Amino acid sequence: MVQISPAPNTDAKTPKSNPKDPHAGDLEKGLKKPKIIPQPSRSERSYRDDISSRDDAELQTLARDLLGKEPGQVSDNWAKVRMKTCAQTHDKTLGRILKEYEWLGPMIDHLLYNKLRVVQSTCEKSLAELTVEDGVILGRMFAGHLSTSVMGEYAIDAWICACPCLDEFFAKEPSMLVMFEKVADLLLERVSWGLKLRCFTGAILSTADISTDIFMLATYFYTDGQAKFAYATLAMLSVSIFFQLCAVVLIQPKTTKLKDYMVEISSVMFFVKPAVDAYRVASGNKTKEGVMASPFLEMTLIKIIELFSECIPASIVQIYVVFFNEGGSIAAYTSIFASLMTSGFICATISYDFDTSPTRRKQVADFYGIIPDHPIRRALCFILLIALSASFLLLKGVGLTICIDAADSHTVLYLFAELAVYLIYKVARNDYWYWTPGKGFTRFYISTCFRVFIKLVTDFTCIIQFRHPNEVGSVYFCLSTLYNAIVFPILAVYYWDKTKGPSSIPAHENIEDYTFAYQPSSMYSNILILQVFWFSLAIGFFMTIRRSHIQSFCRDNTTSSNLKKQFSRTNEDFIKSNVLTYHQDFHKGFVDEVEAWVLEGWVEWHEHKPKWFTKAMKKAVPKGMREKADKLLMDRKDELDKTEYA
């Protein structure tokens, strides 16, 4: 989230070691007994640090009171009555602030109106310079940011980045930030565009993809010579259903009733799971207690499973049938289009949501943030991401089907060889293990599955999120993408020509006695058209994103080196705590720094209880570090007890 920016406290002095102090030895090692807390910078403290749970509940009530039971129809009378009522009811929270800032009332008025319109994209004025007219502009700007965000927090963060004056305002009035976030969440639940439109678009695409696949399955069964494609499609659908069922069952808490299990299982079996998930997310359903994933994460997981096990394989099969088995019907082209668009939409959604997350932008600022904050440019980036992945899948699919027609057994060997090169590359760089915690065979199994899965999905969709060092890595991602877009399709046509095309005919035979489905020249032409189209989209995408983040496509970091870099360059505990979510092996190279940080802050974290310092985070601290830290905590408590007794 956006952070407070008071000036750092330069008057704080390092305490001297006391020989009678039980923590004296720790101080000499660079560890402080109680950590002296300087005034944090904007990147070091969250606005909501001082918001108690009681205040949080009051702000939630205030947000609901501002919106009312139904979406407000803004008029002068409605705005005045609503604002006056809320100001009187919540005098300490809102009334006082409305009196102090004359522009705030008009801003809230037009923010609640929440209608998309063309307005200026930024506001460069300072807080002291804001007028009533500026408040109107700020309020009108918010709808654009809300339309391109999946959470209220995301919209608020983009709004603040576009208007630095709001950064000043929320630094002085942190309760207003929490209130606006809650208002944004409520607006997302009510409006028909934005998150709801995106969720239901994804659900419609997924349902259309499944429906067309089932139709093509029946068509293949009733067409002579195409039964093998029917069995292949049936196998893909079965694998997709199996993995979705596994995910649904594992996500549910142990206390789930049999009836609820049957509802979830039925939604998968009858292919309505995408629509069910979209409804839950769009309705603002909260995460149930004990559930391993929120409705949004569950929807994302199901989409990834669908992408890997159904969309990509089905596209390959159907492209092959159209190209080489005279299956070019309208239904076949429709099914291919549905699979391509569904794949592109899923890939774009994953990359977009990861990149626009305020938390991730804060934790890994040099990687996340390529998508600009302007709502129109954000929407354009999202559309380009869909088109990039869909066209790349078509390009790769055409090349692969040409290889399959030339020699299907050799194609399988080629895919295994390509995968083996990638795994050897990871092993050679000591980057094979996946970042998630685990031990023994479980860790090997998880790492292997994720490495293979991520590599295959990247090779077919060029999903930009997977350029992360935890996944494929930027350099390998770019090289692999360029190879699959340029070299592979050309090699595929050349190989086909030499094995089944005109070049395969012996010189002593008459080539006119043979017929070919395609001529190599037409294949090269079609491949070239697809390549030009994809590169045009890529150029458009790079012209739209932030120039400062283009370098994130050419960094040669491993998971371990990237983690060390993140940990070393910040003084904020929240960002440093990200290291604890990784397997211990990844911070072996700087374990002393991690241990010093844990021991230095352990007492303070227990006293102040920052929101990131959860039970899960405490448990993630390595056992040896935790024992030393707990000893410091006990010594601190003993010292306080002695002081109180004295």
Secondary structure, DSSP 4 states (H G I P E B T S, - for coil): --B--PPP-TT--PPPP-TT-TTHHHHHTT--SSPP-PPP-TTT-BGGGG--HHHHHHHHHHHHHHH-SS-----HHHHHHHHHHHHHHTIIIIIHHHHH-TTHHHHHHHHHH-------S-----GGG--HHHHHHHHHHHHHHHHT-SSHHHHHHHHHHH-HHHHHHHHH-HHHHHHHHHHHHHHHHH-SSTHHHHHHHHHHHHHHHHHHHHHHHHHHHTSTT-HHHHHHHHHHHHHHHHHHHHHHHHHS-TT--HHHHHHHHHHHHTT-HHHHHHHHHHTTPPPPTT-SS-HHHHHHHHHHHHIIIIIHHHHHHHHHHHHHSS---HHHHHHHHHHHHHHHHHHHHHHHHHHT-HHHHHHTTTTS--S-SSHHHHHHHHHHHHHHHHHHHHHHHHHHHHHHHH-HHHHHHHHHHHHHHHHHHHHHTT--S-SS---HHHHHHHHHHHHHHHHHHHHHH--GGGGSTTTT-HHHHHHHHHIIIIIHHHHHHHHHHHHTSGGGS-TTS-GGG---SS-HHHHHHHHHHHHHHHHHHHHHHHHHS-GGGGGGGS----HHHHHHHHHHT---HHHHGGGGGS-GGGGGGGHHHHHHHHHHHHHHHHHH--TT--HHHHHHS-HHHHHHHHHHHHHHHHHHHHHHH-
